[in-house]
Amino acid sequence: MSLSCAGKPAVILMADDDEDDILLVRDAFDESKLLNELYTVFDGQELMDYLRRTGKYSSPDSAPRPDIILLDLNMPKKDGRQALNEIKTDPQLKDIPVIILTSSKAEADILRTYKLGANSFVTKPVTFESMCEIVKKLGEYWFQIVRLPNC
């Protein structure tokens, strides 16, 4: 199964500095039979380079515009809060839904990210089975229930 947007597979971009978490999400995609391409970046600065197609992401082939961003909060160089603020204040990027996917359960993080424009806040689960369930539900919600811009 492939989550689609405008008749083509949806592009999902994950920004997370923890390679184990990225692998867990990739495996959850496989387990859930989602055939979407999951692009990854490892810090907030790389995320912004990808979105603005600068540096090594200057080619549209290497950096297709994401339909959804999965964003960790605690990353080096530029953290997720700073990157979220830049995304949501940039007229070219602000319509991309951003799902916070983080280990934080802090109420302050939840409130701050929603105020900055996050579309959802999800605390990373600790088990693979829970991650599979979250991936499945996020896919259902974001690609089957709601209507996304440009989809």
Secondary structure as UniProt FT lines:
FT   STRAND          4..5
FT   TURN            6..7
FT   STRAND          8..9
FT   STRAND          12..15
FT   HELIX           19..31
FT   TURN            32..33
FT   STRAND          38..41
FT   HELIX           44..52
FT   HELIX           55..57
FT   TURN            60..62
FT   STRAND          68..71
FT   HELIX           80..89
FT   TURN            91..95
FT   STRAND          98..102
FT   HELIX           107..116
FT   STRAND          120..123
FT   HELIX           128..140
FT   HELIX           141..145
FT   TURN            149..150
//
